[in-house]
């Protein structure tokens, strides 16, 4: 499984972005797909996850602002980010867990200016 993340950029606080994670094959059988983020000097942290059945989980610090979704026809997972804050600045990665293997996308930079 190859993952390609896109959609990052430079925005002002309060604005929105939508990240996309395109998979090389069908995602319909991938049990869990997630978005993580990482800032320099810190560990990568999970932001949101979605199961194959569409059950979502979003961490408290972004709950109400970020939404994860998946499109099994387009083989993509999305992270819609609203009301962005400077502390959301990070490299965002998508991740898939499939057949006991972990797959990462290459990351997309999100920068939020105050």
RORO-851318 format. One line per field, with one value per residue (C-alpha): residue number from 1; residue in three letters; chain; x, y, z. Coordinates in steps of 0.05 Angstrom, whole numbers. Example, Ala and Ser with C-alpha at 12.3 -4.5 7.8 and 13.67 -1.06 7.14 Angstrom:
BEGIN
pos: (1 | 2)
code: (ALA | SER)
unit: (A | A)
east: (246 | 273)
north: (-90 | -21)
up: (156 | 143)
END
This chain:
BEGIN
pos: (1 | 2 | 3 | 4 | 5 | 6 | 7 | 8 | 9 | 10 | 11 | 12 | 13 | 14 | 15 | 16 | 17 | 18 | 19 | 20 | 21 | 22 | 23 | 24 | 25 | 26 | 27 | 28 | 29 | 30 | 31 | 32 | 33 | 34 | 35 | 36 | 37 | 38 | 39 | 40 | 41 | 42 | 43 | 44 | 45 | 46 | 47 | 48 | 49 | 50 | 51 | 52 | 53 | 54 | 55 | 56 | 57 | 58 | 59 | 60 | 61 | 62 | 63 | 64 | 65 | 66 | 67 | 68 | 69 | 70 | 71 | 72 | 73 | 74 | 75 | 76 | 77 | 78 | 79 | 80 | 81 | 82 | 83 | 84 | 85 | 86 | 87 | 88 | 89 | 90 | 91 | 92 | 93 | 94 | 95 | 96 | 97 | 98 | 99 | 100 | 101 | 102 | 103 | 104 | 105 | 106 | 107 | 108 | 109 | 110 | 111 | 112 | 113 | 114)
code: (UNK | UNK | UNK | UNK | UNK | UNK | UNK | UNK | UNK | UNK | UNK | UNK | UNK | UNK | UNK | UNK | UNK | UNK | UNK | UNK | UNK | UNK | UNK | UNK | UNK | UNK | UNK | UNK | UNK | UNK | UNK | UNK | UNK | UNK | UNK | UNK | UNK | UNK | UNK | UNK | UNK | UNK | UNK | UNK | UNK | UNK | UNK | UNK | UNK | UNK | UNK | UNK | UNK | UNK | UNK | UNK | UNK | UNK | UNK | UNK | UNK | UNK | UNK | UNK | UNK | UNK | UNK | UNK | UNK | UNK | UNK | UNK | UNK | UNK | UNK | UNK | UNK | UNK | UNK | UNK | UNK | UNK | UNK | UNK | UNK | UNK | UNK | UNK | UNK | UNK | UNK | UNK | UNK | UNK | UNK | UNK | UNK | UNK | UNK | UNK | UNK | UNK | UNK | UNK | UNK | UNK | UNK | UNK | UNK | UNK | UNK | UNK | UNK | UNK)
unit: (A | A | A | A | A | A | A | A | A | A | A | A | A | A | A | A | A | A | A | A | A | A | A | A | A | A | A | A | A | A | A | A | A | A | A | A | A | A | A | A | A | A | A | A | A | A | A | A | A | A | A | A | A | A | A | A | A | A | A | A | A | A | A | A | A | A | A | A | A | A | A | A | A | A | A | A | A | A | A | A | A | A | A | A | A | A | A | A | A | A | A | A | A | A | A | A | A | A | A | A | A | A | A | A | A | A | A | A | A | A | A | A | A | A)
east: (0 | 28 | 0 | 6 | -14 | -30 | -68 | -22 | -3 | 4 | -60 | -79 | -109 | -183 | -179 | -191 | -153 | -171 | -117 | -122 | -89 | -92 | -78 | -48 | -102 | -169 | -177 | -243 | -209 | -160 | -184 | -158 | -132 | -106 | -77 | -17 | 22 | 92 | 129 | 205 | 233 | 168 | 140 | 89 | 20 | -46 | -99 | -156 | -173 | -227 | -245 | -267 | -339 | -332 | -325 | -284 | -242 | -214 | -167 | -194 | -148 | -177 | -247 | -300 | -251 | -223 | -262 | -236 | -272 | -258 | -281 | -275 | -290 | -235 | -190 | -176 | -179 | -190 | -177 | -219 | -190 | -229 | -213 | -140 | -94 | -19 | -9 | -37 | 26 | 60 | 75 | 14 | 20 | -30 | -23 | -54 | -52 | -64 | -47 | -4 | 37 | 41 | 44 | 59 | 50 | 105 | 74 | 46 | 65 | 11 | 32 | -17 | 3 | -25)
north: (0 | 67 | 130 | 200 | 259 | 327 | 390 | 424 | 496 | 563 | 592 | 644 | 627 | 613 | 588 | 517 | 464 | 396 | 343 | 284 | 216 | 177 | 102 | 62 | 9 | -5 | 20 | -15 | -73 | -31 | -36 | 30 | 93 | 151 | 220 | 238 | 301 | 318 | 381 | 386 | 353 | 319 | 250 | 238 | 240 | 214 | 265 | 223 | 153 | 119 | 46 | 9 | 15 | 90 | 94 | 156 | 178 | 248 | 269 | 319 | 376 | 380 | 353 | 399 | 429 | 369 | 315 | 251 | 216 | 164 | 151 | 77 | 91 | 143 | 104 | 165 | 189 | 262 | 307 | 370 | 422 | 483 | 541 | 527 | 551 | 565 | 505 | 461 | 476 | 409 | 359 | 315 | 242 | 190 | 119 | 53 | -12 | -72 | -146 | -131 | -80 | -5 | 42 | 116 | 171 | 222 | 279 | 346 | 411 | 453 | 521 | 566 | 639 | 681)
up: (0 | -20 | 9 | -17 | 27 | -2 | 13 | 63 | 59 | 93 | 122 | 173 | 240 | 234 | 163 | 138 | 100 | 74 | 71 | 25 | 29 | -35 | -33 | -89 | -83 | -53 | 18 | 30 | 66 | 105 | 177 | 203 | 170 | 210 | 207 | 251 | 258 | 280 | 300 | 305 | 367 | 384 | 373 | 319 | 350 | 326 | 306 | 280 | 257 | 217 | 211 | 150 | 175 | 182 | 257 | 273 | 331 | 338 | 394 | 443 | 424 | 354 | 368 | 340 | 290 | 252 | 216 | 185 | 128 | 76 | 5 | -12 | -85 | -93 | -46 | -5 | 66 | 83 | 142 | 142 | 188 | 209 | 255 | 249 | 303 | 302 | 347 | 291 | 252 | 237 | 183 | 175 | 156 | 137 | 161 | 144 | 182 | 137 | 144 | 204 | 167 | 179 | 119 | 121 | 71 | 59 | 99 | 81 | 116 | 148 | 173 | 209 | 220 | 275)
END
